[in-house]
Amino acid sequence: MKIFFRYLFMRLLQTFFLCLAGCTIIWIMADLYGNMDEFLDHKVNFLLIIRFYSLQIPKMLVQVLPATMLFSVLFTLLNLNRRSELVALQAGGMAPLWMFSPFFLFAAIWIGVLGYDLSGPAAESEVTRERLLKQVKGESSGKNVFLNLIYVDSVNHLVWMFGSLDAAQGKAKDVQLIQRDARGHDLVQYFAREGEWNGQFWKFTSLKKVIYDIDGNVQDQKIMDTLELPYVTTPPKQLSLIISQPDQLTLSQLSQYIKTSSQSPERMADYRTEWWYRVLYPFSILVLILFPLVQGARSDRRSAMAGVGMAILVLLGFIIFNGGFLAMGRHGRLPPFVAAIAVEAIFGVIGLYLLAITNGWWWQLHELWKQWYEADDVEEEKASL
């Protein structure tokens, strides 16, 4: 068993890296075609283009890994079938489930890799991509600098308004901060020329403090040089999440934003759908390899072209329907969880059904169910006597 497992695993590994190289080249060529005009117009040197695409590796993996797994499993099985190696394994008494176990283990490894990639590196890669494209066009990249930002902290009953916020440096200018009670009534309002985050709380300089009574009337006003606010502990990076696109946030940032945001359900549908997509999308690898395993279970070597055509159709169908369901989730037409899992559930059921039919598992389960049902009837008859 160890020799067989290692042999199939290494065959799959070799094919996988060849397919990964091919899919990567296709992805780069397609992306380069879309950005070529910008590169040529601004006379971008070759080294910057190489740097640009090397930083896109995490984002690229999200798009090419499922396709790479699909075709690498298919080509591996077709090569094994071409030399009747799978037939020999089955003739030796090996069950299809054991025969396919190296493929499932390999898929589990890359599910973990893709899950980690989606949790953070892919989102950071998207931010880097946008910044470099702006740099290429001669625009200010504005990394971590946000203008005219409004943030509502519903948990701590705070409303922030910034003229500018540098999330990386923890500094802000033209800051307005409103402290409210649980019913939404203004209690205190601060107008500060500058604000600074010291790692634990905010400190304002050159500020005006306005205190309101219970009816909303101005009760007192103070002009102050500096003021520390130990109870205001919202870090600048959290404040900047409000204008970040869902695909530019890490999984932890998405979780934090969904937990603390007071935006409308329509606005939050986009973020919740993105969160579920990040959690569930890695399992698309396992769903997609079911279809080449169906092809690999057949001993007919003349069906190679049909297998490749089937893989292409399955991949295109998965991408199209997945994009459609996610779009409905992001626009509030479907619950976020349903939108993220729908295509994987549909294709997974179809793949399992085809695999069960091809290997006879369906009929085996049917016979086991009949035996159990008949045994249960016998027990009932004995009990009645």
Secondary structure, 3 states (H helix, E strand, C coil): CHHHHHHHHHHHHHHHHHHHHHHHHHHHHHHHHHHHHHHHHCCCCHHHHHHHHHCCHHHHHHHHHHHHHHHHHHHHHHHHHHCCHHHHHHHCCCCHHHHCHHHHHHHHHHHHHHHHHHHCHHHHHHHHHHHHHHHHCCCCCCCCEEEEEEEEECCCCEEEEEEEEECCCCEEEEEEEEEECCCCCEEEEEEEEEEEECCCCEEEEEEEEEEECCCCCEEEEEEEEEEEECCCCCCHHHHHHHHCCHHHCCHHHHHHHHHHCCCCHHHHHHHHHHHHHHHHHHHHHHHHHHHHHHHHCCCCHHHHHHHHHHHHHHHHHHHHHHHHHHHHHHCCCCCHHHHHHHHHHHHHHHHHHHHHHHHCHHHHHHHHHHHHHHHHHHHHHHHHC
